[in-house]
Amino acid sequence: MPIFILRRGAEAFVTLFVLTIVIFALARLAGDPVPLVLGMEATKADIEFYRRQYGLDKPLVMQYLTFLGNISQGDFGVSFRYRVPAIDLILPALWATFKLVSVAMLLAVAVGVPLGVLGAVKPRGLLSRMVGWYAAAGESIPSFWFALVLMLVFAVTLGVLPSSGYGTWRHFVLPVCTLALFSSASLAALTRANMVSVLQSDFVKMERNLGMPEHLIIFKHALRNASLPIITFLGLQFGVLLGGAVVTERVFAWPGIGQVLVEAIFTRDYPIIQAGVLVTAFCFMIINLVVDGMVGVLDPRVRQ
């Protein structure tokens, strides 16, 4: 098991190193940030001084090596726009997104897994077809459209929930439901498919022949055997939502990492772009390592 985790950790480290090259190059393809920061009235001397101050006058290779050396010490640079360390802007935004995604994933599990299990008990019944319809609808509806519908109904028409903002539990409801729709739909479809396969296996037939109660067969044995792809999906989906909840955060004005990164891209704020992408990627890799460890404990075959 330790060798398995070390191998996964080494793969994650190499991936993160390659990502530093990619994000460094892509950030600079966005354009020169100096005109946006200093404005059109800046003189040539002002521009040259600003470039020297932030090291933008050096060759790209030297800029990258400096960037790599700094992040190895936890220094992601100073924001061009706000003149504060980029990490001080990224961490609060990432925490806000983390809370939003965590609640959304809990709701997705609470809805998706029971629906998938119920749909698998009678795979040819009406309930199974309804679960299939829910899964198809949830995976097809665009998140921005669903967010606007929720906002129109509950914030504008009924006035029972705030349309935007961050602070109380009421601000969580609409964005959480928006994020949970796709995840719960995909989870319901995945759970139903795996449960149907497990419930038709030989060991389940044997347990039924032995007279074991149906609820023990379903929830203790079948669901456990069907849990490996579900756990893997949850880990991947959590990471995807952590870095991809941009649309939901923009619609509901949620001060998350997506909001910060979009604004940084518009203003060509290299340090914030680089810090946001790398820190989010690091969190995603940690989540994958945890998921790999859980899967390795449940199924020793993946450790080989």
C-alpha positions in Angstrom: 0.0 0.0 0.0 2.7 2.6 0.8 4.4 1.9 -2.6 1.1 2.3 -4.3 0.6 5.7 -2.7 4.2 6.8 -3.4 3.8 5.9 -7.0 0.6 7.9 -7.3 2.3 10.8 -5.5 5.2 10.8 -7.9 2.8 10.8 -10.9 1.0 13.8 -9.3 4.3 15.6 -8.8 5.2 15.2 -12.4 1.8 16.3 -13.5 2.0 19.4 -11.4 5.5 20.2 -12.8 4.2 20.0 -16.4 1.2 22.1 -15.4 3.6 24.9 -14.2 5.0 25.1 -17.7 1.6 25.1 -19.3 0.0 27.7 -17.1 3.0 30.0 -17.3 2.9 29.9 -21.1 -0.9 30.3 -21.3 -1.0 33.2 -18.9 1.4 35.1 -21.1 -0.5 34.3 -24.2 -3.4 36.4 -22.8 -1.4 39.5 -23.6 0.7 42.2 -21.9 -0.7 43.3 -18.5 1.2 46.6 -18.3 -1.2 48.7 -20.4 -4.2 47.5 -18.4 -2.5 48.2 -15.1 -0.9 51.6 -15.8 -3.5 52.9 -18.3 -3.0 54.8 -21.6 -1.4 57.8 -19.9 1.6 55.9 -18.7 5.0 57.1 -20.0 7.7 54.9 -21.5 9.7 55.4 -18.3 6.7 54.3 -16.2 6.3 51.1 -18.3 10.0 50.2 -18.1 10.1 50.8 -14.4 7.0 48.6 -13.9 8.5 45.8 -16.0 11.7 45.9 -14.0 9.8 45.9 -10.7 7.9 42.7 -11.6 10.6 41.0 -13.6 8.7 41.3 -16.9 11.7 42.7 -18.7 13.6 39.4 -18.3 13.6 36.6 -20.9 10.7 34.2 -20.6 13.1 31.3 -19.6 14.5 33.4 -16.7 10.9 34.5 -15.7 9.9 30.8 -15.6 12.9 29.7 -13.5 12.2 32.6 -11.1 8.6 31.6 -10.9 9.5 27.9 -10.3 11.9 28.8 -7.6 9.4 31.1 -5.9 6.5 28.6 -5.8 8.8 25.9 -4.4 9.0 28.2 -1.4 5.3 29.0 -1.3 5.6 32.4 -3.0 3.2 32.9 -5.9 4.0 36.5 -6.5 2.2 39.8 -5.9 -1.0 40.6 -7.8 -0.5 43.3 -10.5 -3.9 44.8 -9.8 -4.3 44.6 -6.0 -0.6 44.8 -5.0 -1.0 42.0 -2.4 0.3 38.4 -2.4 -1.7 36.4 -4.9 -2.1 33.5 -2.4 -3.9 35.8 0.0 -6.6 36.3 -2.6 -6.7 32.7 -3.8 -7.1 30.9 -0.4 -10.3 32.7 0.8 -11.9 32.3 -2.6 -10.9 28.6 -2.7 -12.4 28.1 0.7 -15.7 29.7 -0.4 -15.8 27.4 -3.4 -14.8 24.4 -1.3 -17.7 24.9 1.1 -20.1 25.4 -1.8 -18.9 22.2 -3.6 -18.8 20.2 -0.4 -22.5 20.9 0.4 -23.4 20.3 -3.3 -21.7 16.9 -3.2 -23.4 15.9 0.0 -26.8 16.8 -1.6 -25.9 14.9 -4.7 -25.0 11.7 -2.7 -28.1 12.0 -0.6 -30.3 12.2 -3.8 -28.3 10.2 -6.4 -27.3 7.1 -4.5 -30.8 6.3 -3.1 -32.4 6.9 -6.5 -29.9 4.6 -8.2 -30.4 1.9 -5.6 -34.2 2.1 -5.9 -34.0 2.1 -9.7 -31.9 -1.0 -9.6 -34.2 -3.1 -7.4 -36.7 -3.4 -10.3 -34.7 -2.5 -13.4 -37.7 -2.9 -15.7 -40.2 -1.1 -13.4 -41.6 2.4 -13.6 -39.3 3.7 -10.8 -36.3 2.6 -12.8 -37.5 4.4 -15.9 -38.2 7.6 -13.8 -34.6 7.4 -12.5 -33.4 7.2 -16.1 -35.5 10.2 -17.1 -34.1 12.2 -14.1 -30.5 11.2 -15.0 -31.0 12.2 -18.6 -32.6 15.5 -17.8 -30.0 16.4 -15.1 -27.1 15.6 -17.4 -28.7 17.6 -20.3 -29.9 20.8 -18.7 -27.3 23.6 -18.9 -26.3 24.7 -15.4 -26.6 28.4 -16.3 -30.2 27.9 -17.5 -31.2 25.9 -14.4 -29.6 28.5 -12.2 -31.6 31.3 -13.9 -34.8 29.3 -13.5 -34.2 28.8 -9.8 -33.4 32.4 -9.4 -36.5 33.5 -11.3 -38.8 31.2 -9.2 -37.4 31.4 -5.7 -35.7 34.8 -5.6 -37.8 36.9 -8.0 -41.3 35.4 -8.0 -41.6 33.9 -4.5 -38.9 36.1 -2.8 -38.0 33.4 -0.3 -34.3 33.1 -1.1 -31.6 35.7 -2.1 -30.6 35.8 -5.7 -26.9 36.4 -5.0 -24.4 36.9 -2.2 -22.5 35.0 0.4 -22.9 34.6 4.1 -25.9 32.8 5.5 -27.3 29.3 4.8 -30.0 30.9 2.6 -27.3 32.0 0.1 -26.2 28.4 -0.3 -29.5 26.9 -1.4 -29.7 28.0 -5.0 -26.1 27.6 -6.0 -25.9 24.2 -4.2 -29.0 22.9 -6.0 -27.6 24.1 -9.3 -24.3 22.3 -8.8 -26.0 19.2 -7.3 -28.3 18.6 -10.3 -25.7 17.3 -12.7 -23.8 15.4 -10.1 -26.9 13.7 -8.6 -28.2 12.8 -12.0 -24.9 11.2 -13.1 -24.5 9.5 -9.7 -28.0 8.0 -10.0 -27.3 6.6 -13.4 -23.9 5.2 -12.3 -25.3 3.7 -9.1 -28.3 2.1 -10.9 -26.1 0.6 -13.6 -23.6 -0.9 -11.1 -26.3 -2.1 -8.7 -28.1 -3.9 -11.6 -24.9 -5.7 -12.5 -24.2 -6.7 -8.9 -27.7 -7.8 -8.1 -27.6 -10.2 -11.1 -24.3 -11.7 -9.9 -24.0 -15.3 -8.6 -23.1 -14.4 -5.0 -26.3 -12.3 -4.7 -28.4 -15.2 -6.1 -26.7 -17.5 -3.6 -27.6 -15.2 -0.7 -31.2 -15.0 -1.8 -31.3 -18.8 -2.0 -30.0 -18.9 1.6 -32.9 -16.7 2.7 -30.9 -13.6 3.6 -33.2 -10.5 4.0 -33.4 -8.5 0.9 -32.5 -5.2 2.5 -29.2 -6.7 3.8 -28.4 -8.1 0.4 -29.0 -4.7 -1.2 -27.4 -2.3 1.3 -24.8 -4.4 3.0 -23.4 -6.6 0.2 -24.5 -5.3 -3.2 -24.0 -1.6 -2.6 -20.6 -2.3 -1.1 -19.5 -4.2 -4.2 -20.9 -1.5 -6.4 -19.2 1.3 -4.5 -15.8 1.4 -6.2 -16.8 3.3 -9.3 -19.1 5.5 -7.2 -16.2 6.5 -5.0 -14.0 7.2 -8.0 -16.7 9.2 -9.6 -17.3 11.3 -6.4 -13.6 12.1 -6.2 -13.3 13.2 -9.8 -16.6 15.1 -9.7 -15.5 17.0 -6.5 -12.3 18.0 -8.2 -14.1 19.1 -11.4 -16.6 21.2 -9.5 -13.9 22.7 -7.4 -12.2 24.1 -10.4 -15.2 24.4 -12.7 -18.0 26.0 -10.8 -17.3 29.3 -12.7 -20.7 29.6 -14.3 -22.6 29.0 -11.1 -20.4 31.4 -9.2 -20.9 34.1 -11.8 -24.6 33.8 -11.9 -25.0 33.9 -8.1 -22.1 36.4 -7.5 -20.4 33.8 -5.3 -16.9 35.0 -4.2 -15.2 31.7 -5.2 -12.1 30.7 -7.1 -14.0 30.9 -10.4 -14.9 34.5 -9.9 -11.3 35.4 -9.0 -9.8 33.6 -11.9 -12.2 35.1 -14.5 -11.4 38.6 -13.3 -7.7 37.8 -13.3 -7.8 36.6 -16.9 -9.6 39.7 -18.0 -7.0 41.9 -16.3 -4.1 39.6 -17.2 -3.0 39.3 -13.6 -0.4 36.6 -14.1 0.3 35.9 -10.4 -3.4 35.3 -9.6 -3.9 33.2 -12.6 -0.9 31.0 -11.9 -1.6 30.7 -8.2 -5.3 30.0 -8.7 -4.7 27.2 -11.3 -1.8 25.6 -9.4 -3.5 25.6 -6.0 -6.7 24.2 -7.4 -4.8 21.6 -9.3 -2.9 20.7 -6.2 -6.2 20.2 -4.3 -7.6 18.1 -7.1 -4.5 15.9 -7.0 -4.8 15.5 -3.2 -8.4 14.5 -3.6 -7.4 11.9 -6.3 -4.7 10.5 -3.9 -7.3 10.1 -1.2 -9.7 8.4 -3.6 -7.0 6.1 -4.8 -6.1 5.2 -1.3 -9.8 4.4 -0.5 -10.1 2.3 -3.6 -6.9 0.5 -2.8 -8.2 -0.4 0.7 -11.5 -1.6 -0.7 -10.0 -3.5 -3.7 -6.4 -4.8 -3.3 -6.2 -5.6 -7.0 -5.7 -2.0 -7.9 -2.5 -1.8 -5.8 -0.7 -4.3 -8.1 
